Amino acid sequence: MNAASPGQKQLAVRVDDETLQAIDQKRMALAEKGGGGIPSRSDVVRMALDQYLGIKGTKKRA
């Protein structure tokens, strides 16, 4: 999931320590639940944005 697909653009987001800790906790929870590797912080932020914006599942991520 780390490789950017041709249509993706980069977005820089700054967060506080509390938000960063919450992202890292979610990464570990997803890794335990999925049984695969640990998703990157960017993966978690993309998932959260997709869900918040209501576009979850509309696009396949590379």
HTML snippet that shows the backbone in 3Dmol.js (N, CA, C, O; Angstrom):
<script src="https://3Dmol.org/build/3Dmol-min.js"></script>
<div id="view" style="width:600px;height:400px;position:relative"></div>
<script>
const pdb = `
ATOM      1  N   MET A   1       0.802  -1.211   0.000  1.00  0.00           N
ATOM      2  CA  MET A   1       0.000   0.000   0.000  1.00  0.00           C
ATOM      3  C   MET A   1       0.841   1.268   0.000  1.00  0.00           C
ATOM      4  O   MET A   1       0.302   2.360  -0.184  1.00  0.00           O
ATOM      5  N   ASN A   2       2.107   1.153   0.196  1.00  0.00           N
ATOM      6  CA  ASN A   2       2.951   2.333   0.326  1.00  0.00           C
ATOM      7  C   ASN A   2       3.270   3.020  -0.992  1.00  0.00           C
ATOM      8  O   ASN A   2       3.537   4.221  -1.008  1.00  0.00           O
ATOM      9  N   ALA A   3       3.249   2.289  -2.087  1.00  0.00           N
ATOM     10  CA  ALA A   3       3.582   2.882  -3.379  1.00  0.00           C
ATOM     11  C   ALA A   3       2.412   3.728  -3.882  1.00  0.00           C
ATOM     12  O   ALA A   3       1.261   3.290  -3.854  1.00  0.00           O
ATOM     13  N   ALA A   4       2.711   4.916  -4.332  1.00  0.00           N
ATOM     14  CA  ALA A   4       1.670   5.807  -4.843  1.00  0.00           C
ATOM     15  C   ALA A   4       1.267   5.375  -6.246  1.00  0.00           C
ATOM     16  O   ALA A   4       2.115   5.074  -7.086  1.00  0.00           O
ATOM     17  N   SER A   5      -0.025   5.350  -6.483  1.00  0.00           N
ATOM     18  CA  SER A   5      -0.494   5.036  -7.834  1.00  0.00           C
ATOM     19  C   SER A   5      -0.438   6.306  -8.674  1.00  0.00           C
ATOM     20  O   SER A   5      -0.356   7.401  -8.118  1.00  0.00           O
ATOM     21  N   PRO A   6      -0.481   6.187  -9.990  1.00  0.00           N
ATOM     22  CA  PRO A   6      -0.294   7.342 -10.866  1.00  0.00           C
ATOM     23  C   PRO A   6      -1.234   8.529 -10.586  1.00  0.00           C
ATOM     24  O   PRO A   6      -0.842   9.679 -10.783  1.00  0.00           O
ATOM     25  N   GLY A   7      -2.456   8.265 -10.135  1.00  0.00           N
ATOM     26  CA  GLY A   7      -3.412   9.347  -9.916  1.00  0.00           C
ATOM     27  C   GLY A   7      -3.355   9.969  -8.543  1.00  0.00           C
ATOM     28  O   GLY A   7      -4.102  10.910  -8.274  1.00  0.00           O
ATOM     29  N   GLN A   8      -2.498   9.482  -7.660  1.00  0.00           N
ATOM     30  CA  GLN A   8      -2.458   9.994  -6.299  1.00  0.00           C
ATOM     31  C   GLN A   8      -1.564  11.217  -6.176  1.00  0.00           C
ATOM     32  O   GLN A   8      -0.554  11.338  -6.868  1.00  0.00           O
ATOM     33  N   LYS A   9      -1.948  12.114  -5.289  1.00  0.00           N
ATOM     34  CA  LYS A   9      -1.175  13.316  -4.971  1.00  0.00           C
ATOM     35  C   LYS A   9      -0.750  13.241  -3.517  1.00  0.00           C
ATOM     36  O   LYS A   9      -1.396  12.568  -2.713  1.00  0.00           O
ATOM     37  N   GLN A  10       0.315  13.916  -3.179  1.00  0.00           N
ATOM     38  CA  GLN A  10       0.821  13.915  -1.814  1.00  0.00           C
ATOM     39  C   GLN A  10       0.212  15.071  -1.040  1.00  0.00           C
ATOM     40  O   GLN A  10       0.026  16.163  -1.577  1.00  0.00           O
ATOM     41  N   LEU A  11      -0.099  14.819   0.239  1.00  0.00           N
ATOM     42  CA  LEU A  11      -0.664  15.825   1.122  1.00  0.00           C
ATOM     43  C   LEU A  11       0.070  15.753   2.452  1.00  0.00           C
ATOM     44  O   LEU A  11       0.136  14.688   3.065  1.00  0.00           O
ATOM     45  N   ALA A  12       0.612  16.855   2.898  1.00  0.00           N
ATOM     46  CA  ALA A  12       1.308  16.885   4.193  1.00  0.00           C
ATOM     47  C   ALA A  12       0.311  17.287   5.275  1.00  0.00           C
ATOM     48  O   ALA A  12      -0.418  18.269   5.131  1.00  0.00           O
ATOM     49  N   VAL A  13       0.290  16.520   6.351  1.00  0.00           N
ATOM     50  CA  VAL A  13      -0.623  16.793   7.461  1.00  0.00           C
ATOM     51  C   VAL A  13       0.178  16.812   8.748  1.00  0.00           C
ATOM     52  O   VAL A  13       0.952  15.894   9.019  1.00  0.00           O
ATOM     53  N   ARG A  14      -0.004  17.846   9.533  1.00  0.00           N
ATOM     54  CA  ARG A  14       0.671  17.931  10.824  1.00  0.00           C
ATOM     55  C   ARG A  14      -0.340  17.597  11.915  1.00  0.00           C
ATOM     56  O   ARG A  14      -1.470  18.086  11.908  1.00  0.00           O
ATOM     57  N   VAL A  15       0.089  16.755  12.852  1.00  0.00           N
ATOM     58  CA  VAL A  15      -0.788  16.353  13.952  1.00  0.00           C
ATOM     59  C   VAL A  15      -0.041  16.491  15.269  1.00  0.00           C
ATOM     60  O   VAL A  15       1.188  16.540  15.296  1.00  0.00           O
ATOM     61  N   ASP A  16      -0.793  16.552  16.357  1.00  0.00           N
ATOM     62  CA  ASP A  16      -0.164  16.636  17.673  1.00  0.00           C
ATOM     63  C   ASP A  16       0.211  15.229  18.157  1.00  0.00           C
ATOM     64  O   ASP A  16      -0.146  14.229  17.534  1.00  0.00           O
ATOM     65  N   ASP A  17       0.929  15.173  19.262  1.00  0.00           N
ATOM     66  CA  ASP A  17       1.409  13.901  19.790  1.00  0.00           C
ATOM     67  C   ASP A  17       0.269  12.947  20.128  1.00  0.00           C
ATOM     68  O   ASP A  17       0.388  11.741  19.915  1.00  0.00           O
ATOM     69  N   GLU A  18      -0.818  13.468  20.647  1.00  0.00           N
ATOM     70  CA  GLU A  18      -1.967  12.634  21.018  1.00  0.00           C
ATOM     71  C   GLU A  18      -2.574  11.959  19.788  1.00  0.00           C
ATOM     72  O   GLU A  18      -2.911  10.776  19.828  1.00  0.00           O
ATOM     73  N   THR A  19      -2.711  12.711  18.701  1.00  0.00           N
ATOM     74  CA  THR A  19      -3.256  12.152  17.464  1.00  0.00           C
ATOM     75  C   THR A  19      -2.294  11.122  16.878  1.00  0.00           C
ATOM     76  O   THR A  19      -2.728  10.083  16.380  1.00  0.00           O
ATOM     77  N   LEU A  20      -1.021  11.397  16.931  1.00  0.00           N
ATOM     78  CA  LEU A  20      -0.019  10.460  16.422  1.00  0.00           C
ATOM     79  C   LEU A  20      -0.060   9.146  17.212  1.00  0.00           C
ATOM     80  O   LEU A  20       0.053   8.068  16.627  1.00  0.00           O
ATOM     81  N   GLN A  21      -0.219   9.232  18.516  1.00  0.00           N
ATOM     82  CA  GLN A  21      -0.328   8.029  19.344  1.00  0.00           C
ATOM     83  C   GLN A  21      -1.584   7.235  18.976  1.00  0.00           C
ATOM     84  O   GLN A  21      -1.552   6.006  18.920  1.00  0.00           O
ATOM     85  N   ALA A  22      -2.695   7.946  18.723  1.00  0.00           N
ATOM     86  CA  ALA A  22      -3.940   7.272  18.343  1.00  0.00           C
ATOM     87  C   ALA A  22      -3.778   6.568  16.994  1.00  0.00           C
ATOM     88  O   ALA A  22      -4.288   5.464  16.803  1.00  0.00           O
ATOM     89  N   ILE A  23      -3.076   7.199  16.071  1.00  0.00           N
ATOM     90  CA  ILE A  23      -2.819   6.578  14.758  1.00  0.00           C
ATOM     91  C   ILE A  23      -1.982   5.316  14.941  1.00  0.00           C
ATOM     92  O   ILE A  23      -2.270   4.284  14.336  1.00  0.00           O
ATOM     93  N   ASP A  24      -0.958   5.398  15.765  1.00  0.00           N
ATOM     94  CA  ASP A  24      -0.100   4.235  15.996  1.00  0.00           C
ATOM     95  C   ASP A  24      -0.865   3.103  16.688  1.00  0.00           C
ATOM     96  O   ASP A  24      -0.643   1.933  16.379  1.00  0.00           O
ATOM     97  N   GLN A  25      -1.756   3.437  17.612  1.00  0.00           N
ATOM     98  CA  GLN A  25      -2.577   2.411  18.256  1.00  0.00           C
ATOM     99  C   GLN A  25      -3.490   1.736  17.244  1.00  0.00           C
ATOM    100  O   GLN A  25      -3.684   0.521  17.291  1.00  0.00           O
ATOM    101  N   LYS A  26      -4.044   2.512  16.338  1.00  0.00           N
ATOM    102  CA  LYS A  26      -4.910   1.957  15.300  1.00  0.00           C
ATOM    103  C   LYS A  26      -4.110   1.063  14.365  1.00  0.00           C
ATOM    104  O   LYS A  26      -4.604   0.017  13.944  1.00  0.00           O
ATOM    105  N   ARG A  27      -2.890   1.451  14.033  1.00  0.00           N
ATOM    106  CA  ARG A  27      -2.022   0.622  13.180  1.00  0.00           C
ATOM    107  C   ARG A  27      -1.822  -0.747  13.800  1.00  0.00           C
ATOM    108  O   ARG A  27      -1.926  -1.764  13.114  1.00  0.00           O
ATOM    109  N   MET A  28      -1.533  -0.782  15.111  1.00  0.00           N
ATOM    110  CA  MET A  28      -1.305  -2.054  15.793  1.00  0.00           C
ATOM    111  C   MET A  28      -2.586  -2.881  15.839  1.00  0.00           C
ATOM    112  O   MET A  28      -2.545  -4.097  15.651  1.00  0.00           O
ATOM    113  N   ALA A  29      -3.716  -2.236  16.087  1.00  0.00           N
ATOM    114  CA  ALA A  29      -4.997  -2.941  16.128  1.00  0.00           C
ATOM    115  C   ALA A  29      -5.327  -3.542  14.764  1.00  0.00           C
ATOM    116  O   ALA A  29      -5.799  -4.676  14.682  1.00  0.00           O
ATOM    117  N   LEU A  30      -5.083  -2.794  13.705  1.00  0.00           N
ATOM    118  CA  LEU A  30      -5.338  -3.304  12.353  1.00  0.00           C
ATOM    119  C   LEU A  30      -4.402  -4.462  12.014  1.00  0.00           C
ATOM    120  O   LEU A  30      -4.806  -5.412  11.343  1.00  0.00           O
ATOM    121  N   ALA A  31      -3.170  -4.388  12.470  1.00  0.00           N
ATOM    122  CA  ALA A  31      -2.209  -5.464  12.210  1.00  0.00           C
ATOM    123  C   ALA A  31      -2.645  -6.748  12.914  1.00  0.00           C
ATOM    124  O   ALA A  31      -2.546  -7.836  12.346  1.00  0.00           O
ATOM    125  N   GLU A  32      -3.126  -6.619  14.148  1.00  0.00           N
ATOM    126  CA  GLU A  32      -3.590  -7.790  14.905  1.00  0.00           C
ATOM    127  C   GLU A  32      -4.860  -8.371  14.273  1.00  0.00           C
ATOM    128  O   GLU A  32      -5.013  -9.588  14.169  1.00  0.00           O
ATOM    129  N   LYS A  33      -5.743  -7.503  13.862  1.00  0.00           N
ATOM    130  CA  LYS A  33      -7.019  -7.934  13.291  1.00  0.00           C
ATOM    131  C   LYS A  33      -6.829  -8.575  11.920  1.00  0.00           C
ATOM    132  O   LYS A  33      -7.448  -9.593  11.610  1.00  0.00           O
ATOM    133  N   GLY A  34      -5.976  -7.977  11.111  1.00  0.00           N
ATOM    134  CA  GLY A  34      -5.787  -8.451   9.750  1.00  0.00           C
ATOM    135  C   GLY A  34      -4.814  -9.597   9.612  1.00  0.00           C
ATOM    136  O   GLY A  34      -4.844 -10.327   8.622  1.00  0.00           O
ATOM    137  N   GLY A  35      -3.954  -9.760  10.591  1.00  0.00           N
ATOM    138  CA  GLY A  35      -2.990 -10.830  10.532  1.00  0.00           C
ATOM    139  C   GLY A  35      -1.859 -10.597   9.547  1.00  0.00           C
ATOM    140  O   GLY A  35      -0.986 -11.451   9.395  1.00  0.00           O
ATOM    141  N   GLY A  36      -1.861  -9.464   8.880  1.00  0.00           N
ATOM    142  CA  GLY A  36      -0.797  -9.162   7.920  1.00  0.00           C
ATOM    143  C   GLY A  36       0.225  -8.254   8.537  1.00  0.00           C
ATOM    144  O   GLY A  36       0.440  -8.268   9.749  1.00  0.00           O
ATOM    145  N   GLY A  37       0.857  -7.460   7.697  1.00  0.00           N
ATOM    146  CA  GLY A  37       1.850  -6.506   8.176  1.00  0.00           C
ATOM    147  C   GLY A  37       1.195  -5.317   8.856  1.00  0.00           C
ATOM    148  O   GLY A  37      -0.028  -5.177   8.877  1.00  0.00           O
ATOM    149  N   ILE A  38       2.033  -4.480   9.400  1.00  0.00           N
ATOM    150  CA  ILE A  38       1.548  -3.259  10.057  1.00  0.00           C
ATOM    151  C   ILE A  38       1.336  -2.194   8.995  1.00  0.00           C
ATOM    152  O   ILE A  38       2.265  -1.872   8.254  1.00  0.00           O
ATOM    153  N   PRO A  39       0.105  -1.629   8.903  1.00  0.00           N
ATOM    154  CA  PRO A  39      -0.119  -0.573   7.920  1.00  0.00           C
ATOM    155  C   PRO A  39       0.692   0.682   8.279  1.00  0.00           C
ATOM    156  O   PRO A  39       0.965   0.940   9.451  1.00  0.00           O
ATOM    157  N   SER A  40       1.063   1.439   7.276  1.00  0.00           N
ATOM    158  CA  SER A  40       1.807   2.674   7.525  1.00  0.00           C
ATOM    159  C   SER A  40       0.878   3.726   8.120  1.00  0.00           C
ATOM    160  O   SER A  40      -0.346   3.594   8.076  1.00  0.00           O
ATOM    161  N   ARG A  41       1.477   4.762   8.673  1.00  0.00           N
ATOM    162  CA  ARG A  41       0.667   5.878   9.179  1.00  0.00           C
ATOM    163  C   ARG A  41      -0.137   6.492   8.042  1.00  0.00           C
ATOM    164  O   ARG A  41      -1.295   6.868   8.228  1.00  0.00           O
ATOM    165  N   SER A  42       0.472   6.595   6.871  1.00  0.00           N
ATOM    166  CA  SER A  42      -0.237   7.143   5.707  1.00  0.00           C
ATOM    167  C   SER A  42      -1.431   6.286   5.336  1.00  0.00           C
ATOM    168  O   SER A  42      -2.486   6.812   4.981  1.00  0.00           O
ATOM    169  N   ASP A  43      -1.277   4.963   5.415  1.00  0.00           N
ATOM    170  CA  ASP A  43      -2.393   4.068   5.117  1.00  0.00           C
ATOM    171  C   ASP A  43      -3.570   4.342   6.054  1.00  0.00           C
ATOM    172  O   ASP A  43      -4.720   4.405   5.619  1.00  0.00           O
ATOM    173  N   VAL A  44      -3.270   4.502   7.340  1.00  0.00           N
ATOM    174  CA  VAL A  44      -4.325   4.740   8.332  1.00  0.00           C
ATOM    175  C   VAL A  44      -4.995   6.090   8.086  1.00  0.00           C
ATOM    176  O   VAL A  44      -6.217   6.203   8.178  1.00  0.00           O
ATOM    177  N   VAL A  45      -4.205   7.105   7.775  1.00  0.00           N
ATOM    178  CA  VAL A  45      -4.780   8.431   7.504  1.00  0.00           C
ATOM    179  C   VAL A  45      -5.659   8.374   6.253  1.00  0.00           C
ATOM    180  O   VAL A  45      -6.734   8.974   6.232  1.00  0.00           O
ATOM    181  N   ARG A  46      -5.215   7.658   5.204  1.00  0.00           N
ATOM    182  CA  ARG A  46      -6.040   7.506   4.000  1.00  0.00           C
ATOM    183  C   ARG A  46      -7.352   6.798   4.308  1.00  0.00           C
ATOM    184  O   ARG A  46      -8.412   7.209   3.837  1.00  0.00           O
ATOM    185  N   MET A  47      -7.278   5.727   5.105  1.00  0.00           N
ATOM    186  CA  MET A  47      -8.500   5.003   5.489  1.00  0.00           C
ATOM    187  C   MET A  47      -9.459   5.921   6.250  1.00  0.00           C
ATOM    188  O   MET A  47     -10.663   5.927   5.995  1.00  0.00           O
ATOM    189  N   ALA A  48      -8.912   6.689   7.179  1.00  0.00           N
ATOM    190  CA  ALA A  48      -9.741   7.591   7.976  1.00  0.00           C
ATOM    191  C   ALA A  48     -10.391   8.662   7.101  1.00  0.00           C
ATOM    192  O   ALA A  48     -11.575   8.959   7.261  1.00  0.00           O
ATOM    193  N   LEU A  49      -9.626   9.240   6.181  1.00  0.00           N
ATOM    194  CA  LEU A  49     -10.175  10.259   5.284  1.00  0.00           C
ATOM    195  C   LEU A  49     -11.249   9.676   4.373  1.00  0.00           C
ATOM    196  O   LEU A  49     -12.295  10.292   4.166  1.00  0.00           O
ATOM    197  N   ASP A  50     -10.992   8.490   3.829  1.00  0.00           N
ATOM    198  CA  ASP A  50     -11.986   7.841   2.974  1.00  0.00           C
ATOM    199  C   ASP A  50     -13.296   7.643   3.729  1.00  0.00           C
ATOM    200  O   ASP A  50     -14.375   7.931   3.213  1.00  0.00           O
ATOM    201  N   GLN A  51     -13.181   7.145   4.964  1.00  0.00           N
ATOM    202  CA  GLN A  51     -14.383   6.894   5.756  1.00  0.00           C
ATOM    203  C   GLN A  51     -15.074   8.209   6.124  1.00  0.00           C
ATOM    204  O   GLN A  51     -16.297   8.308   6.019  1.00  0.00           O
ATOM    205  N   TYR A  52     -14.320   9.211   6.551  1.00  0.00           N
ATOM    206  CA  TYR A  52     -14.884  10.497   6.948  1.00  0.00           C
ATOM    207  C   TYR A  52     -15.584  11.186   5.781  1.00  0.00           C
ATOM    208  O   TYR A  52     -16.650  11.779   5.945  1.00  0.00           O
ATOM    209  N   LEU A  53     -14.977  11.101   4.609  1.00  0.00           N
ATOM    210  CA  LEU A  53     -15.522  11.771   3.429  1.00  0.00           C
ATOM    211  C   LEU A  53     -16.581  10.936   2.717  1.00  0.00           C
ATOM    212  O   LEU A  53     -17.191  11.395   1.751  1.00  0.00           O
ATOM    213  N   GLY A  54     -16.798   9.717   3.188  1.00  0.00           N
ATOM    214  CA  GLY A  54     -17.822   8.870   2.593  1.00  0.00           C
ATOM    215  C   GLY A  54     -17.427   8.263   1.267  1.00  0.00           C
ATOM    216  O   GLY A  54     -18.288   7.948   0.446  1.00  0.00           O
ATOM    217  N   ILE A  55     -16.126   8.093   1.047  1.00  0.00           N
ATOM    218  CA  ILE A  55     -15.679   7.510  -0.232  1.00  0.00           C
ATOM    219  C   ILE A  55     -15.036   6.150  -0.005  1.00  0.00           C
ATOM    220  O   ILE A  55     -14.345   5.629  -0.881  1.00  0.00           O
ATOM    221  N   LYS A  56     -15.263   5.580   1.168  1.00  0.00           N
ATOM    222  CA  LYS A  56     -14.681   4.274   1.492  1.00  0.00           C
ATOM    223  C   LYS A  56     -15.149   3.225   0.504  1.00  0.00           C
ATOM    224  O   LYS A  56     -16.340   3.073   0.232  1.00  0.00           O
ATOM    225  N   GLY A  57     -14.164   2.503  -0.026  1.00  0.00           N
ATOM    226  CA  GLY A  57     -14.474   1.404  -0.925  1.00  0.00           C
ATOM    227  C   GLY A  57     -14.787   1.806  -2.357  1.00  0.00           C
ATOM    228  O   GLY A  57     -15.105   0.950  -3.183  1.00  0.00           O
ATOM    229  N   THR A  58     -14.701   3.094  -2.661  1.00  0.00           N
ATOM    230  CA  THR A  58     -15.010   3.530  -4.030  1.00  0.00           C
ATOM    231  C   THR A  58     -13.809   3.399  -4.950  1.00  0.00           C
ATOM    232  O   THR A  58     -13.968   3.373  -6.170  1.00  0.00           O
ATOM    233  N   LYS A  59     -12.610   3.315  -4.387  1.00  0.00           N
ATOM    234  CA  LYS A  59     -11.392   3.213  -5.190  1.00  0.00           C
ATOM    235  C   LYS A  59     -10.516   2.118  -4.622  1.00  0.00           C
ATOM    236  O   LYS A  59     -10.482   1.895  -3.412  1.00  0.00           O
ATOM    237  N   LYS A  60      -9.820   1.447  -5.492  1.00  0.00           N
ATOM    238  CA  LYS A  60      -8.826   0.468  -5.065  1.00  0.00           C
ATOM    239  C   LYS A  60      -7.523   1.201  -4.817  1.00  0.00           C
ATOM    240  O   LYS A  60      -7.083   1.994  -5.649  1.00  0.00           O
ATOM    241  N   ARG A  61      -6.908   0.940  -3.682  1.00  0.00           N
ATOM    242  CA  ARG A  61      -5.618   1.540  -3.371  1.00  0.00           C
ATOM    243  C   ARG A  61      -4.514   0.629  -3.864  1.00  0.00           C
ATOM    244  O   ARG A  61      -4.634  -0.595  -3.809  1.00  0.00           O
ATOM    245  N   ALA A  62      -3.433   1.233  -4.347  1.00  0.00           N
ATOM    246  CA  ALA A  62      -2.279   0.428  -4.787  1.00  0.00           C
ATOM    247  C   ALA A  62      -1.414   0.107  -3.590  1.00  0.00           C
ATOM    248  O   ALA A  62      -0.390  -0.561  -3.731  1.00  0.00           O
TER     249      ALA A  62
END
`;
const viewer = $3Dmol.createViewer("view");
viewer.addModel(pdb, "pdb");
viewer.setStyle({}, {cartoon: {color: "spectrum"}});
viewer.zoomTo();
viewer.render();
</script>
